[in-house]
Amino acid sequence: MRIAILIRDRCQPKRCNMECIKFCPRVRMGDQTIVVGDRGKPVISEPLCVGCGICVHKCPFAAIKIIGLPEELEGEIIHQYGENGFRLYRLPTPIQGQVLGILGPNGIGKTTALSILSGEILPNLGDFKNEPSWEKVLAHFAGTELHDHFQLLSKKGIKTSVKPQYVDKIPTVAKGKVGELLKKTDHSGRLDEAVAALELSGILRHDLKKLSGGELQRTAIAATILKDAELYLFDEPSSYLDIYQRLRTATAIKKLAHDRNVIVVEHDLAILDFLADNVHLMYGSEAAFGVISHPRPVRTAINVYLDGYLKEENMRFRETRISFEPKAPRSTVGTPVLLEYGALSKRFATFSLKIDAGQIRSSEVVGIVGPNATGKTTYVRILAGEIEPSKGEIAARVKVSYKPQYIKPDFEGTVQDALFTFLGNRSSDPTFNAEIFGPLDIRNLANKELKTLSGGELQRVAIALCFGREADLYLVDEPSAYLDSNQRMEVARAIRRYMEKIGRSALIVDHDVYFIDLVADSIMNFEGEPSVKGECHGPFPMREGMNRFLKSVGITFRRDMDSRRPRINNEGSRLDREQKSSGEYYYEG
């Protein structure tokens, strides 16, 4: 089975010579394999297309994909967004009493699947030319477990509660204070319980417009939990949260699943492993198609995802296997010091930060971990020269490149324009192209307007711009936000390789333990009382720093015997008790 995809936001017929039509051999023979559609963009006839791939390679904007799919998927299409549009195959099946996870790359239909299950989208089963109907949907799913679910949806006999992916847009659709919003959504009488579980008591009187990303995320999760529903859908609930908040959130979501159906889309593999019972893997091609595999136990699913190969379906969806190799302790003998500073402090009206004396060495990647609102971003901004410390000084300034936590796309123009404006000829450097530009897949974004990028696309461009500048020290604040699991690991490995090749150093602030495990040589710990006071300690060797951090959070990690990835121990389990008693919170064996 062959499908032809036109990625409409890449296709720019006014800026090309219609190479897709001009060079198509079937068109040259007189067939109407590719014609100009009503909107001036090409329409590809899938029955006539021979799959030669010439149009794919000739398109100057990489807007066309011709993909061969297994024939058995033909009868399993769930939804198609128009002719030559994105297709979704199969759906996850909610299971009462379990948390069902969905794991896969961005742009292959995870949010579409949630929208269909919630009733927001009525699936057309691939028949995009005719209006979809419940009769067709129910006939398609007759005899399956999903039939009852859609029958209830069709009669409005099931309530769903959805936590959206982009919580930063909440203030544009909802107004007022946090407490007022939660009271309006509390249909289950669990307001006090949700506020305590998600630690929201301190912001109930805060206006939604003044909340941070983490506060908005926890508010959205609370509002979702408080609705009285049979099906709860959470789209990326861990974004902006520190690991402590992620664990509390995961615990609150797991509690829902005792007598309800819960589905979670999550890219933090450590949290997904802790949260889900079974997981559907998704594979496909961004903006082209997505296939939902059959469910697997969470440990097996994540290991298969890291391996990149679905044995039962004979499908390799990643070229290389992602592995977590044991790291030898980094030797500092003979490594020059890049940046050294004495004790620093910074005092604001309601917050104070104390920073221990420390030093950053050349070619070192330092992971910065700790709770939100304890001064991590303030520390980075001091090093970047954006703000001055209240006490103490940095001995010698070095040239820095800074990627902030919150990215504002205020540049007018395309990604390519932005790269040329901010990097000039630097973007053509072969090492930069091979280690950053390529792995981050920036080339396929080049002709997009910067302001139209999704959260994940904007993050990748911001990371590329940061590392594209000539600097001695790269300061990167939460690079994993809005990236899918695969992109996170690719970015982590790319940063580490790039720093080693160019002999520069980086400070990486992030809450994804897998990301930090892959990228960091050493760890800097932040502790204190959020929004009141913070303390910065380190850098420490990786093992010492992670043990110190996890001890403050009160959790332990073990290593998976097959993939060597970190896994969270259940609180009070035998391994948890043994590791805490020995002081090995971050098990390396």
C-alpha positions in Angstrom: 0.0 0.0 0.0 1.4 3.4 -1.0 0.4 6.7 0.4 1.2 10.2 -0.9 1.5 13.0 1.6 1.7 16.8 0.9 2.9 18.7 4.0 0.8 21.8 3.3 2.6 24.3 5.6 5.9 23.5 3.7 4.5 23.6 0.2 5.0 27.1 -1.3 3.9 27.0 -5.0 4.5 30.7 -5.4 8.2 30.2 -4.7 8.9 27.2 -6.9 8.5 26.0 -10.5 6.2 23.2 -9.7 9.0 20.7 -10.0 6.8 17.9 -8.6 4.6 18.2 -11.8 7.4 19.1 -14.2 9.6 16.1 -13.4 6.9 13.4 -12.7 7.4 10.6 -15.4 3.7 9.7 -15.4 2.7 13.3 -16.0 5.2 13.4 -18.9 3.4 10.3 -20.3 0.1 12.2 -20.2 -1.4 10.9 -17.0 -2.9 13.3 -14.4 -0.8 11.8 -11.6 -0.1 15.2 -10.1 -2.4 18.2 -10.8 -2.8 21.7 -9.4 -5.6 21.7 -6.8 -8.2 24.4 -6.0 -5.8 26.2 -3.6 -2.9 26.3 -6.1 -1.1 23.4 -4.4 -0.4 20.0 -6.0 -2.7 17.0 -5.6 -1.2 13.6 -6.0 -3.2 10.6 -7.2 -2.3 7.7 -5.1 -3.7 5.0 -7.6 -1.6 6.5 -10.5 1.6 7.2 -8.5 4.3 4.5 -9.2 6.4 5.5 -6.2 9.5 6.6 -8.1 10.2 9.3 -5.6 11.3 11.9 -8.1 8.8 14.5 -6.8 10.1 13.9 -3.3 13.7 14.7 -4.2 12.9 17.5 -6.6 10.6 19.5 -4.3 12.7 22.4 -3.0 10.8 22.6 0.3 10.7 18.9 1.2 6.9 19.1 1.2 6.2 15.7 -0.4 6.4 12.2 1.1 5.7 8.9 -0.8 5.6 6.1 1.7 5.0 2.4 1.4 2.9 0.8 4.2 2.0 -2.8 5.0 -1.1 -3.9 3.2 -2.7 -5.1 6.5 -3.0 -1.4 7.6 -5.4 -0.6 4.8 -8.5 -1.6 6.7 -7.3 -0.1 9.9 -7.3 3.6 9.0 -9.1 5.7 11.6 -8.9 9.2 10.3 -7.5 11.2 7.4 -7.1 14.9 7.1 -8.1 15.4 3.5 -6.5 14.3 0.2 -2.7 13.7 0.6 -3.2 14.5 4.3 -2.1 12.9 7.5 -3.5 9.5 8.4 -4.0 7.8 11.7 -4.1 4.0 12.0 -5.7 2.2 14.9 -6.6 3.6 18.3 -5.7 2.8 22.0 -8.3 1.0 24.0 -9.1 2.4 27.5 -8.9 -0.2 30.3 -10.7 0.5 33.5 -8.5 0.4 36.6 -5.3 1.0 34.6 -3.2 3.9 33.4 -2.7 3.5 29.7 0.3 5.3 28.2 1.0 6.5 24.7 4.6 6.9 23.6 5.9 8.1 20.3 7.4 11.1 18.4 5.7 14.4 17.9 3.6 14.9 14.8 2.3 11.4 14.4 -1.2 11.6 15.8 -1.1 11.2 19.6 -3.2 14.3 20.2 -5.5 13.3 17.3 -6.1 9.9 19.0 -7.0 11.6 22.3 -9.4 14.0 20.4 -11.1 11.0 18.8 -11.5 9.1 22.1 -12.8 12.3 23.8 -15.4 12.8 21.1 -13.9 16.1 19.9 -13.2 14.6 16.5 -15.6 12.2 14.8 -13.3 9.8 12.8 -13.9 9.6 9.1 -12.3 6.1 8.7 -10.3 7.4 5.7 -13.4 8.6 3.8 -12.5 12.3 3.8 -14.8 13.2 0.9 -18.0 12.4 2.8 -19.3 13.6 6.1 -18.4 11.2 8.9 -21.3 9.6 10.9 -21.7 7.6 14.1 -23.4 4.8 12.1 -20.2 4.2 10.1 -18.0 4.4 13.2 -20.1 2.0 15.2 -20.3 -0.5 12.2 -16.5 -0.3 11.8 -15.8 -1.1 15.5 -18.6 -3.7 15.9 -17.4 -6.6 17.9 -14.4 -4.7 19.4 -13.9 -3.3 22.9 -14.0 0.2 21.4 -17.5 -0.3 20.1 -19.1 0.3 23.6 -17.0 3.4 24.1 -18.1 5.0 20.9 -21.7 3.9 21.4 -21.7 5.8 24.7 -20.0 8.8 23.1 -22.6 8.9 20.3 -25.4 9.0 22.9 -23.4 11.4 25.2 -23.5 8.7 27.8 -19.9 9.1 28.8 -18.1 12.1 30.2 -14.5 12.8 29.3 -12.0 15.2 30.9 -9.0 16.4 28.9 -5.8 18.1 30.0 -4.5 19.9 26.9 -0.9 19.8 25.7 -0.1 23.5 25.6 -1.0 24.9 29.0 0.6 28.2 28.3 -2.4 29.1 26.2 -4.8 28.7 29.2 -4.7 32.4 30.2 -6.0 33.3 26.7 -9.2 31.2 27.1 -9.8 31.5 30.9 -9.7 34.5 33.2 -9.7 35.0 36.9 -7.9 33.5 39.9 -6.8 29.9 40.3 -9.2 29.1 43.1 -12.2 30.4 41.2 -11.3 28.3 38.2 -10.9 25.1 40.3 -14.2 25.7 42.1 -16.0 26.0 38.7 -14.5 22.7 37.5 -15.0 20.8 40.8 -17.8 18.4 39.9 -16.4 15.6 42.1 -16.1 17.3 45.5 -12.3 16.6 45.6 -11.1 20.2 45.6 -9.2 20.1 48.9 -7.7 16.8 48.1 -6.5 18.0 44.6 -5.1 21.2 46.0 -3.1 19.3 48.7 -1.9 16.6 46.3 -0.6 19.2 43.7 0.5 21.8 46.3 -1.7 24.6 44.9 -2.7 26.2 48.2 -0.1 29.0 47.8 -1.4 30.2 44.4 -5.2 29.9 44.8 -5.5 33.7 44.9 -3.1 34.2 42.0 -4.4 35.5 38.7 -4.1 32.9 35.8 -2.2 35.5 33.7 0.6 35.7 36.3 1.3 32.0 36.7 4.6 30.3 35.7 4.6 27.4 33.3 4.8 24.9 36.2 1.9 26.6 38.1 -0.2 26.6 34.9 0.5 22.9 34.4 -0.5 21.9 37.9 -3.6 24.1 37.7 -4.6 22.4 34.5 -4.0 18.9 35.9 -6.1 19.8 39.0 -8.9 21.1 36.9 -8.9 17.9 34.8 -8.9 15.6 37.9 -11.7 17.6 39.5 -14.2 16.9 36.7 -16.5 14.0 37.3 -15.8 11.8 34.3 -15.4 8.2 33.2 -12.4 8.8 30.9 -9.5 11.1 31.8 -7.0 12.1 29.1 -3.7 13.8 30.0 -1.6 15.2 27.2 2.0 15.7 28.4 1.3 16.4 32.1 5.0 16.7 33.1 6.1 19.7 31.1 7.5 22.6 33.2 7.4 20.5 36.4 10.4 19.5 38.5 10.9 15.8 39.3 9.3 16.2 42.7 6.2 17.8 41.2 6.2 15.1 38.4 6.1 12.3 41.0 3.3 14.0 43.0 1.3 14.5 39.8 1.9 10.9 38.6 0.7 9.7 42.0 -2.5 11.8 41.8 -3.2 10.5 38.2 -2.6 6.9 39.3 -5.2 7.3 42.0 -7.8 8.2 39.4 -7.4 4.9 37.7 -8.8 2.8 40.6 -12.3 2.9 39.1 -11.9 5.1 35.9 -10.2 5.0 32.5 -7.0 7.0 32.3 -4.8 7.6 29.2 -1.6 9.6 29.3 0.7 10.9 26.6 4.1 11.4 28.1 7.7 11.9 26.9 9.5 11.7 30.2 10.3 8.0 30.1 11.1 7.8 33.9 7.7 9.2 34.8 5.9 7.1 32.2 7.6 4.0 33.6 6.4 5.0 37.1 2.9 6.0 36.0 1.6 3.6 33.4 0.6 0.0 33.6 0.5 -0.7 29.8 1.8 1.4 26.9 0.9 1.8 23.2 3.9 2.6 21.1 3.4 4.9 18.1 5.5 4.9 15.0 5.2 6.7 11.6 6.4 9.8 9.8 5.9 13.3 11.1 3.0 15.0 9.4 2.4 12.0 7.2 1.0 9.0 9.1 0.9 7.4 12.6 0.3 3.8 13.6 -0.6 2.8 17.1 0.9 -0.6 18.1 -0.7 -3.2 20.4 -0.3 -2.5 24.1 2.7 -3.9 26.0 3.6 -3.8 29.7 5.3 -0.5 30.5 8.8 -1.9 31.0 8.7 -4.0 27.8 7.3 -1.0 25.8 10.0 1.4 26.9 12.8 -1.1 26.2 11.3 -1.8 22.7 11.0 2.0 22.1 14.7 2.5 23.0 15.7 -0.5 20.8 13.7 1.0 17.9 12.4 -2.3 16.5 8.9 -3.8 16.8 9.5 -7.5 16.4 5.9 -8.6 16.1 5.2 -6.1 13.3 8.7 -6.4 11.8 9.0 -2.7 11.9 12.2 -0.7 12.5 11.2 2.9 13.4 14.6 4.2 14.5 17.9 3.6 12.7 20.0 3.4 15.9 19.4 1.9 19.3 19.5 4.2 22.3 21.6 2.8 25.1 22.6 4.1 28.5 26.2 3.2 28.9 28.0 3.2 32.3 30.2 6.3 32.5 33.7 6.3 34.0 34.2 9.1 36.6 35.4 12.2 34.7 39.1 12.9 35.3 39.9 16.6 35.9 43.7 16.1 35.8 45.1 18.4 33.3 41.7 19.9 32.3 41.9 23.7 32.3 39.4 25.7 34.3 37.2 27.8 32.1 35.3 29.8 34.7 35.9 30.2 38.4 33.9 32.2 40.9 33.8 32.8 44.7 30.6 32.7 46.8 27.8 34.7 45.3 24.4 35.8 46.4 21.4 37.5 44.8 18.6 39.1 46.7 15.2 40.1 45.4 12.2 41.5 47.2 10.8 38.1 48.1 13.6 35.7 47.1 17.2 35.2 47.9 19.8 32.9 46.4 23.2 31.8 47.8 25.8 30.2 45.4 28.8 28.3 46.7 32.2 29.0 45.2 32.7 26.8 42.1 34.4 26.3 38.8 33.5 25.0 35.4 36.2 23.2 33.4 36.7 23.1 29.6 34.8 20.5 27.6 32.5 19.8 30.6 28.8 19.4 30.5 27.2 20.3 33.9 23.6 19.2 34.6 21.7 21.5 36.9 19.0 19.9 38.9 16.6 20.9 41.7 13.1 22.0 42.5 11.4 24.8 40.5 11.7 28.3 42.0 14.9 27.7 43.8 17.1 29.9 41.6 18.4 27.8 38.7 17.4 30.3 36.1 18.7 33.2 38.2 22.1 31.5 38.5 22.2 31.0 34.7 21.3 34.6 34.1 24.0 35.8 36.4 26.6 33.7 34.5 25.1 35.1 31.2 25.6 38.6 32.5 21.9 39.4 32.3 21.7 40.3 36.0 24.4 41.2 38.5 24.9 39.4 41.8 24.1 41.3 45.0 27.3 40.1 46.6 30.5 38.6 45.2 31.7 38.7 41.6 32.8 36.3 38.8 36.5 36.5 38.5 36.7 36.6 34.7 33.8 36.9 32.2 33.7 34.4 29.4 31.8 34.6 26.2 28.4 32.9 26.7 25.5 31.8 24.5 22.2 31.6 26.4 18.9 29.8 25.6 16.2 31.0 28.0 13.5 28.8 29.5 10.7 30.6 27.9 11.1 31.3 24.2 9.4 34.2 22.5 9.2 33.9 18.7 9.3 37.7 18.1 11.4 37.4 14.9 9.6 38.3 11.6 10.6 35.9 8.9 11.4 32.2 8.3 13.7 29.9 10.3 16.3 30.3 7.5 16.1 34.0 7.8 16.6 33.8 11.6 19.6 31.5 11.2 21.3 33.8 8.7 20.5 36.9 10.8 21.8 35.6 14.1 24.5 33.1 12.9 25.6 34.4 9.6 28.0 32.0 7.9 28.4 30.1 11.2 25.5 27.9 10.2 27.6 26.5 7.3 30.3 25.2 9.7 30.7 21.4 9.0 31.0 20.4 12.6 27.9 22.4 13.6 26.0 21.0 10.6 26.9 17.4 11.5 26.4 17.5 15.2 23.6 20.1 15.8 21.9 21.1 12.6 21.4 17.5 11.4 20.3 15.7 14.6 17.9 18.5 15.4 16.4 18.2 11.9 16.4 22.0 11.3 16.6 21.7 7.5 12.9 20.6 7.3 11.9 23.7 9.2 14.0 26.2 7.2 11.1 27.7 5.1 8.6 27.9 7.9 7.7 31.2 9.5 9.3 31.3 12.9 6.0 32.5 14.5 4.1 29.5 13.1 6.3 26.9 14.7 5.0 24.4 17.3 6.5 24.3 20.8 8.8 21.4 19.9 9.9 23.0 16.6 10.6 26.3 18.3 12.6 24.6 21.0 14.8 22.8 18.4 15.5 26.1 16.6 16.3 27.9 19.8 18.8 25.1 20.7 20.4 25.3 17.3 20.7 29.2 17.5 22.2 28.8 21.0 24.9 26.3 19.9 25.4 28.1 16.6 26.9 31.1 18.2 30.6 31.3 18.9 31.0 31.1 22.7 33.1 29.6 25.5 30.2 28.6 27.7 26.7 27.5 26.6 23.8 28.1 29.0 20.7 26.1 28.1 17.6 26.3 30.2 15.1 23.4 29.9 16.0 22.2 26.4 13.7 19.1 26.7 10.5 21.1 27.0 8.0 20.1 24.3 10.4 17.7 22.7 9.4 14.1 22.3 11.3 11.2 23.9 13.4 10.5 20.8 14.2 14.2 20.2 15.3 14.6 23.8 17.8 11.7 23.6 19.0 12.9 20.2 19.5 16.4 21.5 21.3 15.1 24.7 23.7 13.0 22.7 24.2 15.8 20.1 25.1 18.4 22.8 27.6 16.0 24.5 29.3 15.1 21.2 29.5 18.8 20.1 31.0 20.0 23.4 33.7 17.3 23.1 34.5 18.1 19.5 34.8 21.9 19.9 36.3 21.8 23.4 33.7 24.1 25.0 31.5 23.8 28.1 27.8 23.8 28.7 25.4 24.2 31.7 22.1 22.3 31.1 19.1 23.0 33.3 16.5 20.2 33.0 14.1 18.0 34.9 14.2 14.9 32.7 16.5 12.4 34.5 17.1 10.4 31.3 18.2 13.6 29.5 20.6 14.5 32.4 21.9 11.0 32.5 22.8 11.1 28.8 24.2 14.6 28.6 26.0 15.4 31.9 29.5 14.8 33.2 28.8 16.4 36.5 25.9 17.7 38.6 25.1 21.0 40.2 22.4 20.8 43.0 19.8 23.5 43.9 18.0 23.2 47.2 15.9 25.4 49.4 12.3 26.6 49.8 10.7 27.4 46.5 10.0 31.1 45.8 11.5 32.0 49.2 15.2 31.0 49.2 17.6 28.8 47.2 21.1 27.4 47.6 23.4 26.3 44.8 26.0 23.6 45.5 28.6 22.0 43.3 29.5 20.9 40.6 29.8 17.4 42.0 30.8 14.2 40.2 27.8 12.6 38.5 27.2 9.9 41.0 27.7 12.1 44.1 25.5 14.9 42.6 22.6 12.6 41.7 22.7 10.8 45.0 22.5 14.2 46.8 19.7 15.4 44.6 17.6 12.3 44.8 18.1 12.1 48.6 16.5 15.5 48.8 13.6 14.4 46.7 13.2 11.1 48.6 13.3 8.7 45.7 15.7 6.0 44.4 16.6 4.8 41.0 17.7 1.4 39.8 19.1 0.4 36.4 17.0 -1.7 34.0 18.9 -5.0 33.5 18.4 -5.0 29.7 18.6 -1.3 28.6 20.6 0.1 31.6 18.1 3.0 31.7 17.3 4.6 35.1 14.0 3.3 36.7 12.2 4.8 39.7 11.8 2.4 42.6 8.4 2.1 44.2 8.4 3.9 47.5 8.9 1.4 50.4 9.9 -1.5 48.1 12.8 -3.8 49.0 15.2 -2.1 46.5 14.0 1.4 47.7 14.7 0.5 51.3 18.1 -1.2 50.6 19.4 1.7 48.4 18.3 4.4 50.9 20.0 2.5 53.8 23.3 2.3 51.7 23.0 5.9 50.5 22.9 4.7 46.8 19.9 6.7 45.5 21.2 6.6 42.0 22.3 3.0 41.4 25.0 2.6 38.8 25.7 -1.1 39.0 
